[in-house]
Amino acid sequence: MTTHVFVEPAEWSFDKLGHRGKLFGSSGRLTSSSHLIIEITGRVPARLLQQECDFVYYVIEGRGTFHIEDRCEHCNPGDLVTIPKGSKFTYEGDGLRMLLTSTPPWWPGQEQVFDAE
């Protein structure tokens, strides 16, 4: 039987630079994107560059601020934040919990970290 509903993973897939994420396993059914739950309290102490992925964050709870290139954007529950590939960004939040869709699927080797503290 084919599954179309995936339960939030119990374990964190990564915990680095002040934020952590849980990668939903889609059993190979989705090949064009990946989906993660992202949480942060505080801020990512570096700017990130996604070289190959467009990121779309949907804010589930908490409040935060994204710093994308030279812009500062505040976000609240229900907001959608888009990060086009090739953009340098960082973010911060107070109990910020988001659903992240990455197209194509994110993989660690395509990410660069700048200005790490």
Backbone torsions as a table, in degrees:
resi	resn	phi	psi	omega
1	MET	NA	136.2	-179.3
2	THR	-81.8	134.7	178.3
3	THR	-100.7	133.6	176.2
4	HIS	-118.8	-5.4	179.5
5	VAL	-116.0	128.0	-178.1
6	PHE	-120.6	132.3	-178.2
7	VAL	-80.7	143.1	177.5
8	GLU	-58.0	130.0	179.2
9	PRO	-59.5	146.1	179.1
10	ALA	-77.0	-32.6	-175.5
11	GLU	-101.1	150.0	175.2
12	TRP	-77.7	134.6	178.7
13	SER	-80.8	-30.8	175.3
14	PHE	-152.6	155.2	176.7
15	ASP	-147.8	97.1	-175.2
16	LYS	-151.0	154.4	175.3
17	LEU	50.4	34.7	174.8
18	GLY	83.9	0.4	175.9
19	HIS	-133.8	159.4	-179.2
20	ARG	-137.7	159.3	-176.7
21	GLY	-147.1	153.3	175.1
22	LYS	-118.8	119.2	-179.6
23	LEU	-89.4	121.5	175.6
24	PHE	-71.6	132.3	174.3
25	GLY	-87.9	125.9	-178.9
26	SER	-106.2	13.2	177.2
27	SER	54.0	32.2	177.8
28	GLY	76.0	2.9	-177.8
29	ARG	-73.2	-34.8	177.6
30	LEU	-106.6	123.4	-177.8
31	THR	-112.7	-10.4	-175.9
32	SER	-97.7	-10.4	-179.4
33	SER	-153.3	164.0	172.6
34	SER	-129.9	161.0	-174.7
35	HIS	-134.9	134.3	-177.6
36	LEU	-137.5	151.0	166.0
37	ILE	-94.1	128.3	-179.8
38	ILE	-118.1	135.8	176.0
39	GLU	-130.8	143.9	176.1
40	ILE	-151.8	138.5	166.1
41	THR	-129.3	112.4	-172.5
42	GLY	116.3	-142.3	179.4
43	ARG	-144.6	154.4	174.2
44	VAL	-74.5	119.8	-173.1
45	PRO	-83.2	36.1	179.6
46	ALA	-163.2	166.2	171.0
47	ARG	-100.0	141.8	-178.7
48	LEU	-109.9	150.8	174.9
49	LEU	-131.2	116.6	175.1
50	GLN	-91.5	109.5	-174.2
51	GLN	-77.0	-26.5	-173.4
52	GLU	-125.9	-7.6	-172.5
53	CYS	-116.0	139.4	163.6
54	ASP	-87.9	135.6	178.7
55	PHE	-111.5	137.8	172.4
56	VAL	-128.9	115.6	178.9
57	TYR	-102.0	130.7	171.5
58	TYR	-109.7	120.9	-175.9
59	VAL	-79.3	118.0	179.9
60	ILE	-88.3	-47.5	178.8
61	GLU	-154.1	161.9	-178.7
62	GLY	87.0	179.3	179.7
63	ARG	-132.3	151.7	-178.8
64	GLY	-161.5	-177.3	178.7
65	THR	-138.1	132.0	173.0
66	PHE	-104.8	136.9	174.5
67	HIS	-112.0	103.6	-174.0
68	ILE	-115.7	114.3	-174.0
69	GLU	52.5	-116.1	-178.0
70	ASP	-105.4	16.7	-178.6
71	ARG	-112.1	151.1	176.0
72	CYS	-119.2	119.7	-176.0
73	GLU	-124.2	124.4	177.0
74	HIS	-87.4	147.8	179.9
75	CYS	-136.7	152.1	-178.0
76	ASN	-137.3	168.4	177.2
77	PRO	-52.7	134.7	-179.5
78	GLY	94.3	-9.5	179.9
79	ASP	-83.7	152.9	176.1
80	LEU	-116.6	126.6	-178.8
81	VAL	-115.3	126.9	-178.9
82	THR	-111.1	135.0	177.5
83	ILE	-123.0	103.0	178.9
84	PRO	-67.7	147.1	177.8
85	LYS	-55.7	145.9	-179.0
86	GLY	87.9	-1.1	179.7
87	SER	-92.8	137.7	171.9
88	LYS	-88.1	135.7	-178.3
89	PHE	-154.7	164.0	169.8
90	THR	-149.6	170.4	178.7
91	TYR	-154.5	164.1	179.5
92	GLU	-146.5	158.6	179.8
93	GLY	-169.3	167.6	177.6
94	ASP	-114.3	98.4	-176.8
95	GLY	64.4	34.8	-176.9
96	LEU	-75.9	123.1	178.2
97	ARG	-126.0	125.9	-173.7
98	MET	-137.6	154.3	168.6
99	LEU	-98.5	124.2	-179.8
100	LEU	-108.3	127.1	170.5
101	THR	-109.2	126.8	180.0
102	SER	-115.3	126.6	179.6
103	THR	-129.2	119.3	-8.5
104	PRO	-67.1	179.9	-178.8
105	PRO	-55.5	136.9	179.0
106	TRP	-68.4	143.9	170.3
107	TRP	-144.3	143.9	-170.5
108	PRO	-56.3	-33.9	-175.2
109	GLY	-67.6	-17.4	-178.2
110	GLN	-94.2	-0.8	-177.6
111	GLU	-98.6	135.2	173.9
112	GLN	-114.0	146.9	178.6
113	VAL	-115.3	129.4	-179.2
114	PHE	-121.3	151.4	171.2
115	ASP	56.3	34.1	179.9
116	ALA	-64.6	139.0	179.3
117	GLU	-86.5	NA	NA
